[in-house]
Amino acid sequence: MDNLIKNGSDKFLVLNKNKPLRIITHNDADGLTSGSILIIALSRDEYKFVASNVKQLDDKTIEDLAKEDYETFIFTDLGSGYLGKIKKHFKDKNIFILDHHEIDKNDFALDSQNIVHINPKLINENDYNYVSGAGVVYLFIKFLNKRNVDLSYLALIGAIGDLQCLNKGLNSIILQDAINSGKIEIKKGLKLFGYQSRAIHKVLQYSSDPFIPGVSGQEDGAVNFLNELGIDINNGKHYRKLTDLDKEEMQRLIAGIIMKRMGIEKDPDDVIGDLYLLKDEEDDSIIKDAREFSTVLNCCGRMDAFSIGVGLCFGNKNIRSKAEELLKSYRIEIINALNYYYDNINDFPKSDCYIIINAKDNIRDTIIGTLMTILSKNNNLGNMVLIGMAYREDSIKISARISGKVDIDLREVLMQIAPDYGTLGGHKQACGGLIKRDEEKLFIDRATKVLNSMEMAQR
Ligand SMILES: [Mn+2]
């Protein structure tokens, strides 16, 4: 990895500082932190640049970018899966790819003089796989200039966004940098979103991971649960936050959550873990907890608010209120999506074993996956395959989930339904991809057939 970075930086340092660099990054939390780390580091060294984020590098995106009049393009948190296409369209450009995604096998040995490719997957060592796109960018700019070590905490937020373990491989080096530079401290606590900033009963109500049966998704369930435990939800003036609980109350709460989760198949006590807290942030800041920071960034990506995400990473305090507004509208969109589902439930193709939610343009393509995840965790659906569809420009976003205990590989099911999704991402229980807009009806017909035949097989 050191060699890859060294060779890359040799090529980077000869670039002309007066010509703007073109930065393209992914639109999730890891992508936003990747782009931000690079932007901050480059501005410190007085480079000029233009940056934007994309959902993925499909053919049209690559072709449009290739028409732009820049000499140097830097792709962060994406690019490795598209080496062949990048090579084809950016022949006369300087290309830097800083990524951690899978590399297309056919392109693995691809060797172009104009392409610098830095990806831990190029090195055949398992330990290197514990790193995010933001981590790769961080290691690169740390090599360029040691003072950039203070940006390490942003790389952790990227890794958290990609659900990575921070104690292993390259991540553990970055974590150490973040602690040593005084940016991050680790405390043990409940792994619940909104720990620092929201009312306790709201935190419990919105907790989907860990899921708390009878409490998650139900406000009255959450309030009753706290009553049973003898924990007051307000102190007479305002609602209490988790940080307001005393030690004894906190222990009761943790025990209560573990008890509620006893029926859950694995790790009922997997509710306590390391909290990564930003030392420079006030206790009630929405980005105090690195996981919450990462959630806010994800929301910025999904709501098409790249500049708010980058502003947060820059530490711009004036943008906080905008981010909070955005988080509110994000939650409202999710509630609207749920309402859309309940209002139209009778019109969707379905059986006891599956449902196909074709939302067309009623739900944002970046929200459909969240809706599917919420539905899949909703206990009352039983054992089912859930498929969601939402329009994205000239294609359709497909998002599939398993609810309950169905032991099949959803990626195989999707492949049976349609042969081509661009890239089919995800895993056995949750995956997604894109189909062409004019394949809408065909997809639903084929999905109904495939899922009906599976229904027979299951019984
Ligand atoms: Mn990533």
Residues whose N, C-alpha, C, O or C-beta is under 5 A from the ligand:
A	BS01	MN	D30 D77 G133 D162
